[in-house]
């Protein structure tokens, strides 16, 4: 039976690898190696192997027997489904959460969005924090759990785009408008603004990922093509 220390180590390893995948430190479409991951983390292969198994179930990676670990690509279809879900669910979650949002935290978010952000990473972190702040007050744990998973994937989309030097939609003004409307307790107006904001973000992300597929001179290699290269 695993001890608490072993369980904590496994969870810690899983969280480290998950954060690196979400933040595209391990870039979509690349191959990883279990032994190298263990060396990098200064761990035995057992907690790394178990973490990898969980991450495959999460959809972040694909395990290819005797070859390695493939970091899942971000496809245009993934982007479309992420924003379709956000468009339908977030306004509902906002309506449920709005009467329960702590006013002092709304003021704090307003202050942060009005201030200067030091870099792109702080920008998307603040963006994600505001959306999750609203969702986490909706009172429905199924929606909360689902949306946390969705925002992990949403973050990968944002970072993958930023790493390719593309200016994703600057939504600071839209966030401020939503916050001001929530402070004024105009909840239906805030829900409508949220939907408009998500649609703006969807268009920006889709334009970028569509351009990759439509205008790339050669399609990116699939994992099967990468494996064939290894066999040469």
mmCIF file of the C-alpha atoms, coordinates in Angstrom:
data_MODEL
# 
_entry.id   MODEL 
# 
loop_
_atom_site.group_PDB 
_atom_site.id 
_atom_site.type_symbol 
_atom_site.label_atom_id 
_atom_site.label_alt_id 
_atom_site.label_comp_id 
_atom_site.label_asym_id 
_atom_site.label_entity_id 
_atom_site.label_seq_id 
_atom_site.pdbx_PDB_ins_code 
_atom_site.Cartn_x 
_atom_site.Cartn_y 
_atom_site.Cartn_z 
_atom_site.occupancy 
_atom_site.B_iso_or_equiv 
_atom_site.pdbx_formal_charge 
_atom_site.auth_seq_id 
_atom_site.auth_comp_id 
_atom_site.auth_asym_id 
_atom_site.auth_atom_id 
_atom_site.pdbx_PDB_model_num 
ATOM 1   C CA . UNK A 1 1   ? 0.000   0.000  0.000   1.00 0.00 ? 1   UNK A CA 1 
ATOM 2   C CA . UNK A 1 2   ? 1.510   3.387  -0.999  1.00 0.00 ? 2   UNK A CA 1 
ATOM 3   C CA . UNK A 1 3   ? 2.653   5.643  1.806   1.00 0.00 ? 3   UNK A CA 1 
ATOM 4   C CA . UNK A 1 4   ? 1.630   9.274  2.042   1.00 0.00 ? 4   UNK A CA 1 
ATOM 5   C CA . UNK A 1 5   ? 5.154   10.274 0.982   1.00 0.00 ? 5   UNK A CA 1 
ATOM 6   C CA . UNK A 1 6   ? 4.956   8.115  -2.149  1.00 0.00 ? 6   UNK A CA 1 
ATOM 7   C CA . UNK A 1 7   ? 1.518   9.465  -2.963  1.00 0.00 ? 7   UNK A CA 1 
ATOM 8   C CA . UNK A 1 8   ? 2.716   13.048 -2.514  1.00 0.00 ? 8   UNK A CA 1 
ATOM 9   C CA . UNK A 1 9   ? 5.723   12.402 -4.758  1.00 0.00 ? 9   UNK A CA 1 
ATOM 10  C CA . UNK A 1 10  ? 3.519   10.957 -7.495  1.00 0.00 ? 10  UNK A CA 1 
ATOM 11  C CA . UNK A 1 11  ? 1.133   13.890 -7.310  1.00 0.00 ? 11  UNK A CA 1 
ATOM 12  C CA . UNK A 1 12  ? 4.014   16.363 -7.256  1.00 0.00 ? 12  UNK A CA 1 
ATOM 13  C CA . UNK A 1 13  ? 5.578   14.748 -10.328 1.00 0.00 ? 13  UNK A CA 1 
ATOM 14  C CA . UNK A 1 14  ? 2.235   14.781 -12.125 1.00 0.00 ? 14  UNK A CA 1 
ATOM 15  C CA . UNK A 1 15  ? 1.702   18.470 -11.338 1.00 0.00 ? 15  UNK A CA 1 
ATOM 16  C CA . UNK A 1 16  ? 5.188   19.466 -12.526 1.00 0.00 ? 16  UNK A CA 1 
ATOM 17  C CA . UNK A 1 17  ? 4.815   17.657 -15.850 1.00 0.00 ? 17  UNK A CA 1 
ATOM 18  C CA . UNK A 1 18  ? 1.253   18.900 -16.309 1.00 0.00 ? 18  UNK A CA 1 
ATOM 19  C CA . UNK A 1 19  ? 2.294   22.532 -15.772 1.00 0.00 ? 19  UNK A CA 1 
ATOM 20  C CA . UNK A 1 20  ? 5.118   22.140 -18.288 1.00 0.00 ? 20  UNK A CA 1 
ATOM 21  C CA . UNK A 1 21  ? 2.697   20.728 -20.847 1.00 0.00 ? 21  UNK A CA 1 
ATOM 22  C CA . UNK A 1 22  ? 0.082   23.430 -20.230 1.00 0.00 ? 22  UNK A CA 1 
ATOM 23  C CA . UNK A 1 23  ? 2.729   26.147 -20.498 1.00 0.00 ? 23  UNK A CA 1 
ATOM 24  C CA . UNK A 1 24  ? 4.189   24.587 -23.673 1.00 0.00 ? 24  UNK A CA 1 
ATOM 25  C CA . UNK A 1 25  ? 7.614   24.061 -22.129 1.00 0.00 ? 25  UNK A CA 1 
ATOM 26  C CA . UNK A 1 26  ? 7.150   20.685 -23.759 1.00 0.00 ? 26  UNK A CA 1 
ATOM 27  C CA . UNK A 1 27  ? 5.869   22.017 -27.072 1.00 0.00 ? 27  UNK A CA 1 
ATOM 28  C CA . UNK A 1 28  ? 2.887   20.465 -28.881 1.00 0.00 ? 28  UNK A CA 1 
ATOM 29  C CA . UNK A 1 29  ? 3.979   17.920 -31.459 1.00 0.00 ? 29  UNK A CA 1 
ATOM 30  C CA . UNK A 1 30  ? 7.336   17.086 -29.868 1.00 0.00 ? 30  UNK A CA 1 
ATOM 31  C CA . UNK A 1 31  ? 8.595   13.759 -28.562 1.00 0.00 ? 31  UNK A CA 1 
ATOM 32  C CA . UNK A 1 32  ? 9.617   13.153 -24.949 1.00 0.00 ? 32  UNK A CA 1 
ATOM 33  C CA . UNK A 1 33  ? 11.562  10.352 -23.320 1.00 0.00 ? 33  UNK A CA 1 
ATOM 34  C CA . UNK A 1 34  ? 10.636  8.843  -19.968 1.00 0.00 ? 34  UNK A CA 1 
ATOM 35  C CA . UNK A 1 35  ? 14.208  8.259  -18.855 1.00 0.00 ? 35  UNK A CA 1 
ATOM 36  C CA . UNK A 1 36  ? 15.209  11.799 -19.775 1.00 0.00 ? 36  UNK A CA 1 
ATOM 37  C CA . UNK A 1 37  ? 12.215  13.221 -17.907 1.00 0.00 ? 37  UNK A CA 1 
ATOM 38  C CA . UNK A 1 38  ? 13.227  11.259 -14.805 1.00 0.00 ? 38  UNK A CA 1 
ATOM 39  C CA . UNK A 1 39  ? 16.793  12.562 -15.089 1.00 0.00 ? 39  UNK A CA 1 
ATOM 40  C CA . UNK A 1 40  ? 15.624  16.145 -15.571 1.00 0.00 ? 40  UNK A CA 1 
ATOM 41  C CA . UNK A 1 41  ? 13.428  15.930 -12.473 1.00 0.00 ? 41  UNK A CA 1 
ATOM 42  C CA . UNK A 1 42  ? 16.005  14.045 -10.411 1.00 0.00 ? 42  UNK A CA 1 
ATOM 43  C CA . UNK A 1 43  ? 13.568  11.199 -9.810  1.00 0.00 ? 43  UNK A CA 1 
ATOM 44  C CA . UNK A 1 44  ? 13.299  7.477  -10.376 1.00 0.00 ? 44  UNK A CA 1 
ATOM 45  C CA . UNK A 1 45  ? 11.259  6.375  -13.382 1.00 0.00 ? 45  UNK A CA 1 
ATOM 46  C CA . UNK A 1 46  ? 8.365   5.002  -11.278 1.00 0.00 ? 46  UNK A CA 1 
ATOM 47  C CA . UNK A 1 47  ? 6.671   8.318  -10.316 1.00 0.00 ? 47  UNK A CA 1 
ATOM 48  C CA . UNK A 1 48  ? 7.394   9.691  -13.799 1.00 0.00 ? 48  UNK A CA 1 
ATOM 49  C CA . UNK A 1 49  ? 5.812   6.637  -15.435 1.00 0.00 ? 49  UNK A CA 1 
ATOM 50  C CA . UNK A 1 50  ? 2.678   6.949  -13.295 1.00 0.00 ? 50  UNK A CA 1 
ATOM 51  C CA . UNK A 1 51  ? 2.448   10.682 -14.001 1.00 0.00 ? 51  UNK A CA 1 
ATOM 52  C CA . UNK A 1 52  ? 2.767   10.014 -17.730 1.00 0.00 ? 52  UNK A CA 1 
ATOM 53  C CA . UNK A 1 53  ? -0.062  7.497  -17.534 1.00 0.00 ? 53  UNK A CA 1 
ATOM 54  C CA . UNK A 1 54  ? -2.334  10.078 -15.891 1.00 0.00 ? 54  UNK A CA 1 
ATOM 55  C CA . UNK A 1 55  ? -1.346  12.747 -18.401 1.00 0.00 ? 55  UNK A CA 1 
ATOM 56  C CA . UNK A 1 56  ? -2.271  10.434 -21.259 1.00 0.00 ? 56  UNK A CA 1 
ATOM 57  C CA . UNK A 1 57  ? -5.716  9.993  -19.736 1.00 0.00 ? 57  UNK A CA 1 
ATOM 58  C CA . UNK A 1 58  ? -5.933  13.797 -19.520 1.00 0.00 ? 58  UNK A CA 1 
ATOM 59  C CA . UNK A 1 59  ? -5.206  14.001 -23.242 1.00 0.00 ? 59  UNK A CA 1 
ATOM 60  C CA . UNK A 1 60  ? -1.980  15.989 -22.963 1.00 0.00 ? 60  UNK A CA 1 
ATOM 61  C CA . UNK A 1 61  ? 0.216   13.227 -24.385 1.00 0.00 ? 61  UNK A CA 1 
ATOM 62  C CA . UNK A 1 62  ? 0.122   9.977  -26.340 1.00 0.00 ? 62  UNK A CA 1 
ATOM 63  C CA . UNK A 1 63  ? 2.302   7.055  -25.269 1.00 0.00 ? 63  UNK A CA 1 
ATOM 64  C CA . UNK A 1 64  ? 3.840   5.222  -28.213 1.00 0.00 ? 64  UNK A CA 1 
ATOM 65  C CA . UNK A 1 65  ? 5.173   1.820  -27.093 1.00 0.00 ? 65  UNK A CA 1 
ATOM 66  C CA . UNK A 1 66  ? 8.942   1.365  -27.447 1.00 0.00 ? 66  UNK A CA 1 
ATOM 67  C CA . UNK A 1 67  ? 9.264   4.800  -29.029 1.00 0.00 ? 67  UNK A CA 1 
ATOM 68  C CA . UNK A 1 68  ? 8.465   7.501  -26.521 1.00 0.00 ? 68  UNK A CA 1 
ATOM 69  C CA . UNK A 1 69  ? 5.941   10.081 -25.525 1.00 0.00 ? 69  UNK A CA 1 
ATOM 70  C CA . UNK A 1 70  ? 4.269   12.354 -28.039 1.00 0.00 ? 70  UNK A CA 1 
ATOM 71  C CA . UNK A 1 71  ? 2.994   15.738 -26.821 1.00 0.00 ? 71  UNK A CA 1 
ATOM 72  C CA . UNK A 1 72  ? -0.499  16.178 -28.228 1.00 0.00 ? 72  UNK A CA 1 
ATOM 73  C CA . UNK A 1 73  ? -0.766  18.708 -31.031 1.00 0.00 ? 73  UNK A CA 1 
ATOM 74  C CA . UNK A 1 74  ? -3.261  21.570 -30.893 1.00 0.00 ? 74  UNK A CA 1 
ATOM 75  C CA . UNK A 1 75  ? -5.651  21.188 -33.802 1.00 0.00 ? 75  UNK A CA 1 
ATOM 76  C CA . UNK A 1 76  ? -8.059  23.739 -35.223 1.00 0.00 ? 76  UNK A CA 1 
ATOM 77  C CA . UNK A 1 77  ? -10.906 21.410 -34.187 1.00 0.00 ? 77  UNK A CA 1 
ATOM 78  C CA . UNK A 1 78  ? -9.675  21.586 -30.568 1.00 0.00 ? 78  UNK A CA 1 
ATOM 79  C CA . UNK A 1 79  ? -9.754  25.382 -30.664 1.00 0.00 ? 79  UNK A CA 1 
ATOM 80  C CA . UNK A 1 80  ? -13.274 25.397 -32.095 1.00 0.00 ? 80  UNK A CA 1 
ATOM 81  C CA . UNK A 1 81  ? -14.553 23.011 -29.415 1.00 0.00 ? 81  UNK A CA 1 
ATOM 82  C CA . UNK A 1 82  ? -12.868 24.913 -26.573 1.00 0.00 ? 82  UNK A CA 1 
ATOM 83  C CA . UNK A 1 83  ? -14.514 28.174 -27.561 1.00 0.00 ? 83  UNK A CA 1 
ATOM 84  C CA . UNK A 1 84  ? -17.849 26.556 -28.359 1.00 0.00 ? 84  UNK A CA 1 
ATOM 85  C CA . UNK A 1 85  ? -17.950 25.223 -24.801 1.00 0.00 ? 85  UNK A CA 1 
ATOM 86  C CA . UNK A 1 86  ? -16.858 28.544 -23.314 1.00 0.00 ? 86  UNK A CA 1 
ATOM 87  C CA . UNK A 1 87  ? -19.452 30.433 -25.391 1.00 0.00 ? 87  UNK A CA 1 
ATOM 88  C CA . UNK A 1 88  ? -22.291 28.231 -24.137 1.00 0.00 ? 88  UNK A CA 1 
ATOM 89  C CA . UNK A 1 89  ? -21.247 27.599 -20.537 1.00 0.00 ? 89  UNK A CA 1 
ATOM 90  C CA . UNK A 1 90  ? -19.477 30.717 -19.229 1.00 0.00 ? 90  UNK A CA 1 
ATOM 91  C CA . UNK A 1 91  ? -22.480 33.074 -19.499 1.00 0.00 ? 91  UNK A CA 1 
ATOM 92  C CA . UNK A 1 92  ? -24.551 30.493 -17.602 1.00 0.00 ? 92  UNK A CA 1 
ATOM 93  C CA . UNK A 1 93  ? -21.863 30.163 -14.933 1.00 0.00 ? 93  UNK A CA 1 
ATOM 94  C CA . UNK A 1 94  ? -21.666 33.953 -14.674 1.00 0.00 ? 94  UNK A CA 1 
ATOM 95  C CA . UNK A 1 95  ? -25.412 34.256 -14.066 1.00 0.00 ? 95  UNK A CA 1 
ATOM 96  C CA . UNK A 1 96  ? -25.180 31.601 -11.343 1.00 0.00 ? 96  UNK A CA 1 
ATOM 97  C CA . UNK A 1 97  ? -22.091 33.158 -9.753  1.00 0.00 ? 97  UNK A CA 1 
ATOM 98  C CA . UNK A 1 98  ? -22.874 36.873 -10.037 1.00 0.00 ? 98  UNK A CA 1 
ATOM 99  C CA . UNK A 1 99  ? -24.886 37.326 -6.797  1.00 0.00 ? 99  UNK A CA 1 
ATOM 100 C CA . UNK A 1 100 ? -22.140 35.541 -4.835  1.00 0.00 ? 100 UNK A CA 1 
ATOM 101 C CA . UNK A 1 101 ? -19.042 37.311 -6.156  1.00 0.00 ? 101 UNK A CA 1 
ATOM 102 C CA . UNK A 1 102 ? -17.120 39.091 -3.358  1.00 0.00 ? 102 UNK A CA 1 
ATOM 103 C CA . UNK A 1 103 ? -17.192 42.800 -4.141  1.00 0.00 ? 103 UNK A CA 1 
ATOM 104 C CA . UNK A 1 104 ? -13.703 43.427 -2.768  1.00 0.00 ? 104 UNK A CA 1 
ATOM 105 C CA . UNK A 1 105 ? -12.264 40.874 -5.198  1.00 0.00 ? 105 UNK A CA 1 
ATOM 106 C CA . UNK A 1 106 ? -14.094 42.470 -8.119  1.00 0.00 ? 106 UNK A CA 1 
ATOM 107 C CA . UNK A 1 107 ? -12.504 45.787 -7.170  1.00 0.00 ? 107 UNK A CA 1 
ATOM 108 C CA . UNK A 1 108 ? -9.107  44.104 -6.989  1.00 0.00 ? 108 UNK A CA 1 
ATOM 109 C CA . UNK A 1 109 ? -9.523  42.605 -10.470 1.00 0.00 ? 109 UNK A CA 1 
ATOM 110 C CA . UNK A 1 110 ? -10.571 46.015 -11.780 1.00 0.00 ? 110 UNK A CA 1 
ATOM 111 C CA . UNK A 1 111 ? -7.432  47.554 -10.310 1.00 0.00 ? 111 UNK A CA 1 
ATOM 112 C CA . UNK A 1 112 ? -5.206  44.889 -11.866 1.00 0.00 ? 112 UNK A CA 1 
ATOM 113 C CA . UNK A 1 113 ? -6.730  45.272 -15.331 1.00 0.00 ? 113 UNK A CA 1 
ATOM 114 C CA . UNK A 1 114 ? -6.365  49.048 -15.105 1.00 0.00 ? 114 UNK A CA 1 
ATOM 115 C CA . UNK A 1 115 ? -2.667  48.727 -14.220 1.00 0.00 ? 115 UNK A CA 1 
ATOM 116 C CA . UNK A 1 116 ? 0.307   47.957 -16.426 1.00 0.00 ? 116 UNK A CA 1 
ATOM 117 C CA . UNK A 1 117 ? 1.075   44.293 -17.016 1.00 0.00 ? 117 UNK A CA 1 
ATOM 118 C CA . UNK A 1 118 ? 4.788   43.549 -17.103 1.00 0.00 ? 118 UNK A CA 1 
ATOM 119 C CA . UNK A 1 119 ? 4.646   40.845 -19.770 1.00 0.00 ? 119 UNK A CA 1 
ATOM 120 C CA . UNK A 1 120 ? 2.448   38.604 -21.887 1.00 0.00 ? 120 UNK A CA 1 
ATOM 121 C CA . UNK A 1 121 ? 2.496   35.743 -19.387 1.00 0.00 ? 121 UNK A CA 1 
ATOM 122 C CA . UNK A 1 122 ? 1.113   37.963 -16.618 1.00 0.00 ? 122 UNK A CA 1 
ATOM 123 C CA . UNK A 1 123 ? -1.560  39.075 -19.060 1.00 0.00 ? 123 UNK A CA 1 
ATOM 124 C CA . UNK A 1 124 ? -2.927  35.631 -19.824 1.00 0.00 ? 124 UNK A CA 1 
ATOM 125 C CA . UNK A 1 125 ? -2.598  34.551 -16.183 1.00 0.00 ? 125 UNK A CA 1 
ATOM 126 C CA . UNK A 1 126 ? -4.716  37.494 -15.077 1.00 0.00 ? 126 UNK A CA 1 
ATOM 127 C CA . UNK A 1 127 ? -7.193  36.750 -17.872 1.00 0.00 ? 127 UNK A CA 1 
ATOM 128 C CA . UNK A 1 128 ? -7.532  33.110 -16.790 1.00 0.00 ? 128 UNK A CA 1 
ATOM 129 C CA . UNK A 1 129 ? -7.732  34.030 -13.094 1.00 0.00 ? 129 UNK A CA 1 
ATOM 130 C CA . UNK A 1 130 ? -10.663 36.366 -13.711 1.00 0.00 ? 130 UNK A CA 1 
ATOM 131 C CA . UNK A 1 131 ? -12.636 33.788 -15.667 1.00 0.00 ? 131 UNK A CA 1 
ATOM 132 C CA . UNK A 1 132 ? -11.998 31.069 -13.076 1.00 0.00 ? 132 UNK A CA 1 
ATOM 133 C CA . UNK A 1 133 ? -12.855 33.493 -10.247 1.00 0.00 ? 133 UNK A CA 1 
ATOM 134 C CA . UNK A 1 134 ? -16.332 33.849 -11.739 1.00 0.00 ? 134 UNK A CA 1 
ATOM 135 C CA . UNK A 1 135 ? -16.745 30.151 -12.534 1.00 0.00 ? 135 UNK A CA 1 
ATOM 136 C CA . UNK A 1 136 ? -15.621 29.014 -9.074  1.00 0.00 ? 136 UNK A CA 1 
ATOM 137 C CA . UNK A 1 137 ? -18.459 30.997 -7.481  1.00 0.00 ? 137 UNK A CA 1 
ATOM 138 C CA . UNK A 1 138 ? -21.200 29.377 -9.590  1.00 0.00 ? 138 UNK A CA 1 
ATOM 139 C CA . UNK A 1 139 ? -21.910 26.758 -6.900  1.00 0.00 ? 139 UNK A CA 1 
ATOM 140 C CA . UNK A 1 140 ? -21.886 23.746 -9.247  1.00 0.00 ? 140 UNK A CA 1 
ATOM 141 C CA . UNK A 1 141 ? -18.850 21.502 -8.826  1.00 0.00 ? 141 UNK A CA 1 
ATOM 142 C CA . UNK A 1 142 ? -19.457 19.697 -12.122 1.00 0.00 ? 142 UNK A CA 1 
ATOM 143 C CA . UNK A 1 143 ? -19.271 22.953 -14.062 1.00 0.00 ? 143 UNK A CA 1 
ATOM 144 C CA . UNK A 1 144 ? -16.241 24.049 -12.023 1.00 0.00 ? 144 UNK A CA 1 
ATOM 145 C CA . UNK A 1 145 ? -14.329 20.800 -12.627 1.00 0.00 ? 145 UNK A CA 1 
ATOM 146 C CA . UNK A 1 146 ? -15.167 20.765 -16.333 1.00 0.00 ? 146 UNK A CA 1 
ATOM 147 C CA . UNK A 1 147 ? -14.150 24.394 -16.829 1.00 0.00 ? 147 UNK A CA 1 
ATOM 148 C CA . UNK A 1 148 ? -10.847 23.956 -14.980 1.00 0.00 ? 148 UNK A CA 1 
ATOM 149 C CA . UNK A 1 149 ? -9.947  21.195 -17.437 1.00 0.00 ? 149 UNK A CA 1 
ATOM 150 C CA . UNK A 1 150 ? -11.099 23.340 -20.333 1.00 0.00 ? 150 UNK A CA 1 
ATOM 151 C CA . UNK A 1 151 ? -8.964  26.290 -19.209 1.00 0.00 ? 151 UNK A CA 1 
ATOM 152 C CA . UNK A 1 152 ? -5.892  24.054 -19.046 1.00 0.00 ? 152 UNK A CA 1 
ATOM 153 C CA . UNK A 1 153 ? -6.408  23.419 -22.756 1.00 0.00 ? 153 UNK A CA 1 
ATOM 154 C CA . UNK A 1 154 ? -7.328  27.058 -23.357 1.00 0.00 ? 154 UNK A CA 1 
ATOM 155 C CA . UNK A 1 155 ? -4.011  28.125 -21.808 1.00 0.00 ? 155 UNK A CA 1 
ATOM 156 C CA . UNK A 1 156 ? -2.098  25.824 -24.172 1.00 0.00 ? 156 UNK A CA 1 
ATOM 157 C CA . UNK A 1 157 ? -3.855  27.495 -27.105 1.00 0.00 ? 157 UNK A CA 1 
ATOM 158 C CA . UNK A 1 158 ? -2.921  30.977 -25.865 1.00 0.00 ? 158 UNK A CA 1 
ATOM 159 C CA . UNK A 1 159 ? 0.709   30.141 -25.106 1.00 0.00 ? 159 UNK A CA 1 
ATOM 160 C CA . UNK A 1 160 ? 1.268   28.218 -28.321 1.00 0.00 ? 160 UNK A CA 1 
ATOM 161 C CA . UNK A 1 161 ? 0.055   31.289 -30.187 1.00 0.00 ? 161 UNK A CA 1 
ATOM 162 C CA . UNK A 1 162 ? 2.220   33.693 -28.168 1.00 0.00 ? 162 UNK A CA 1 
ATOM 163 C CA . UNK A 1 163 ? 5.306   31.564 -28.704 1.00 0.00 ? 163 UNK A CA 1 
ATOM 164 C CA . UNK A 1 164 ? 4.761   31.983 -32.414 1.00 0.00 ? 164 UNK A CA 1 
ATOM 165 C CA . UNK A 1 165 ? 4.872   35.778 -31.992 1.00 0.00 ? 165 UNK A CA 1 
ATOM 166 C CA . UNK A 1 166 ? 1.186   36.219 -32.798 1.00 0.00 ? 166 UNK A CA 1 
ATOM 167 C CA . UNK A 1 167 ? -0.759  38.939 -31.046 1.00 0.00 ? 167 UNK A CA 1 
ATOM 168 C CA . UNK A 1 168 ? -3.833  37.225 -29.689 1.00 0.00 ? 168 UNK A CA 1 
ATOM 169 C CA . UNK A 1 169 ? -6.844  39.448 -29.065 1.00 0.00 ? 169 UNK A CA 1 
ATOM 170 C CA . UNK A 1 170 ? -6.100  42.064 -26.391 1.00 0.00 ? 170 UNK A CA 1 
ATOM 171 C CA . UNK A 1 171 ? -9.139  41.745 -24.167 1.00 0.00 ? 171 UNK A CA 1 
ATOM 172 C CA . UNK A 1 172 ? -8.243  44.016 -21.250 1.00 0.00 ? 172 UNK A CA 1 
ATOM 173 C CA . UNK A 1 173 ? -10.912 46.586 -22.129 1.00 0.00 ? 173 UNK A CA 1 
ATOM 174 C CA . UNK A 1 174 ? -13.560 43.864 -22.441 1.00 0.00 ? 174 UNK A CA 1 
ATOM 175 C CA . UNK A 1 175 ? -12.600 42.408 -19.064 1.00 0.00 ? 175 UNK A CA 1 
ATOM 176 C CA . UNK A 1 176 ? -12.919 45.830 -17.445 1.00 0.00 ? 176 UNK A CA 1 
ATOM 177 C CA . UNK A 1 177 ? -16.377 46.314 -18.955 1.00 0.00 ? 177 UNK A CA 1 
ATOM 178 C CA . UNK A 1 178 ? -17.535 42.938 -17.614 1.00 0.00 ? 178 UNK A CA 1 
ATOM 179 C CA . UNK A 1 179 ? -16.157 43.716 -14.151 1.00 0.00 ? 179 UNK A CA 1 
ATOM 180 C CA . UNK A 1 180 ? -17.775 47.165 -14.063 1.00 0.00 ? 180 UNK A CA 1 
ATOM 181 C CA . UNK A 1 181 ? -21.118 45.658 -15.070 1.00 0.00 ? 181 UNK A CA 1 
ATOM 182 C CA . UNK A 1 182 ? -20.846 43.010 -12.333 1.00 0.00 ? 182 UNK A CA 1 
ATOM 183 C CA . UNK A 1 183 ? -20.022 45.706 -9.769  1.00 0.00 ? 183 UNK A CA 1 
ATOM 184 C CA . UNK A 1 184 ? -23.169 47.561 -10.918 1.00 0.00 ? 184 UNK A CA 1 
ATOM 185 C CA . UNK A 1 185 ? -25.127 44.283 -10.503 1.00 0.00 ? 185 UNK A CA 1 
ATOM 186 C CA . UNK A 1 186 ? -26.288 44.288 -14.136 1.00 0.00 ? 186 UNK A CA 1 
ATOM 187 C CA . UNK A 1 187 ? -25.972 40.556 -14.398 1.00 0.00 ? 187 UNK A CA 1 
ATOM 188 C CA . UNK A 1 188 ? -27.754 39.901 -17.707 1.00 0.00 ? 188 UNK A CA 1 
ATOM 189 C CA . UNK A 1 189 ? -25.725 42.631 -19.375 1.00 0.00 ? 189 UNK A CA 1 
ATOM 190 C CA . UNK A 1 190 ? -22.547 41.100 -17.949 1.00 0.00 ? 190 UNK A CA 1 
ATOM 191 C CA . UNK A 1 191 ? -23.520 37.671 -19.305 1.00 0.00 ? 191 UNK A CA 1 
ATOM 192 C CA . UNK A 1 192 ? -24.104 39.141 -22.771 1.00 0.00 ? 192 UNK A CA 1 
ATOM 193 C CA . UNK A 1 193 ? -20.737 40.946 -22.597 1.00 0.00 ? 193 UNK A CA 1 
ATOM 194 C CA . UNK A 1 194 ? -19.048 37.707 -21.593 1.00 0.00 ? 194 UNK A CA 1 
ATOM 195 C CA . UNK A 1 195 ? -20.460 35.949 -24.627 1.00 0.00 ? 195 UNK A CA 1 
ATOM 196 C CA . UNK A 1 196 ? -19.330 38.771 -26.921 1.00 0.00 ? 196 UNK A CA 1 
ATOM 197 C CA . UNK A 1 197 ? -15.860 38.704 -25.351 1.00 0.00 ? 197 UNK A CA 1 
ATOM 198 C CA . UNK A 1 198 ? -15.519 34.933 -25.840 1.00 0.00 ? 198 UNK A CA 1 
ATOM 199 C CA . UNK A 1 199 ? -16.584 35.261 -29.473 1.00 0.00 ? 199 UNK A CA 1 
ATOM 200 C CA . UNK A 1 200 ? -13.884 37.920 -30.018 1.00 0.00 ? 200 UNK A CA 1 
ATOM 201 C CA . UNK A 1 201 ? -11.261 35.623 -28.478 1.00 0.00 ? 201 UNK A CA 1 
ATOM 202 C CA . UNK A 1 202 ? -12.517 32.704 -30.559 1.00 0.00 ? 202 UNK A CA 1 
ATOM 203 C CA . UNK A 1 203 ? -12.140 34.646 -33.810 1.00 0.00 ? 203 UNK A CA 1 
ATOM 204 C CA . UNK A 1 204 ? -8.584  35.676 -32.952 1.00 0.00 ? 204 UNK A CA 1 
ATOM 205 C CA . UNK A 1 205 ? -7.515  32.147 -32.004 1.00 0.00 ? 205 UNK A CA 1 
ATOM 206 C CA . UNK A 1 206 ? -9.250  30.526 -34.977 1.00 0.00 ? 206 UNK A CA 1 
ATOM 207 C CA . UNK A 1 207 ? -7.673  33.015 -37.395 1.00 0.00 ? 207 UNK A CA 1 
ATOM 208 C CA . UNK A 1 208 ? -4.235  32.068 -36.101 1.00 0.00 ? 208 UNK A CA 1 
ATOM 209 C CA . UNK A 1 209 ? -4.687  28.283 -36.140 1.00 0.00 ? 209 UNK A CA 1 
ATOM 210 C CA . UNK A 1 210 ? -6.491  28.389 -39.475 1.00 0.00 ? 210 UNK A CA 1 
ATOM 211 C CA . UNK A 1 211 ? -3.587  30.341 -40.962 1.00 0.00 ? 211 UNK A CA 1 
ATOM 212 C CA . UNK A 1 212 ? -1.216  27.588 -39.827 1.00 0.00 ? 212 UNK A CA 1 
ATOM 213 C CA . UNK A 1 213 ? -3.209  24.977 -41.705 1.00 0.00 ? 213 UNK A CA 1 
ATOM 214 C CA . UNK A 1 214 ? -4.174  27.062 -44.730 1.00 0.00 ? 214 UNK A CA 1 
ATOM 215 C CA . UNK A 1 215 ? -0.940  28.874 -45.508 1.00 0.00 ? 215 UNK A CA 1 
ATOM 216 C CA . UNK A 1 216 ? 1.849   26.619 -44.305 1.00 0.00 ? 216 UNK A CA 1 
ATOM 217 C CA . UNK A 1 217 ? 3.934   25.564 -47.293 1.00 0.00 ? 217 UNK A CA 1 
ATOM 218 C CA . UNK A 1 218 ? 4.201   22.063 -45.876 1.00 0.00 ? 218 UNK A CA 1 
ATOM 219 C CA . UNK A 1 219 ? 1.928   20.471 -43.275 1.00 0.00 ? 219 UNK A CA 1 
ATOM 220 C CA . UNK A 1 220 ? 3.493   19.797 -39.892 1.00 0.00 ? 220 UNK A CA 1 
ATOM 221 C CA . UNK A 1 221 ? 4.723   16.181 -39.558 1.00 0.00 ? 221 UNK A CA 1 
ATOM 222 C CA . UNK A 1 222 ? 2.410   13.778 -37.785 1.00 0.00 ? 222 UNK A CA 1 
ATOM 223 C CA . UNK A 1 223 ? 3.702   11.591 -34.973 1.00 0.00 ? 223 UNK A CA 1 
ATOM 224 C CA . UNK A 1 224 ? 3.712   8.609  -37.372 1.00 0.00 ? 224 UNK A CA 1 
ATOM 225 C CA . UNK A 1 225 ? 5.989   10.532 -39.717 1.00 0.00 ? 225 UNK A CA 1 
ATOM 226 C CA . UNK A 1 226 ? 8.262   11.366 -36.794 1.00 0.00 ? 226 UNK A CA 1 
ATOM 227 C CA . UNK A 1 227 ? 8.427   7.680  -35.899 1.00 0.00 ? 227 UNK A CA 1 
ATOM 228 C CA . UNK A 1 228 ? 9.348   6.747  -39.448 1.00 0.00 ? 228 UNK A CA 1 
ATOM 229 C CA . UNK A 1 229 ? 12.199  9.223  -39.271 1.00 0.00 ? 229 UNK A CA 1 
ATOM 230 C CA . UNK A 1 230 ? 13.441  7.510  -36.117 1.00 0.00 ? 230 UNK A CA 1 
ATOM 231 C CA . UNK A 1 231 ? 13.526  4.165  -37.901 1.00 0.00 ? 231 UNK A CA 1 
ATOM 232 C CA . UNK A 1 232 ? 15.754  5.438  -40.752 1.00 0.00 ? 232 UNK A CA 1 
# 
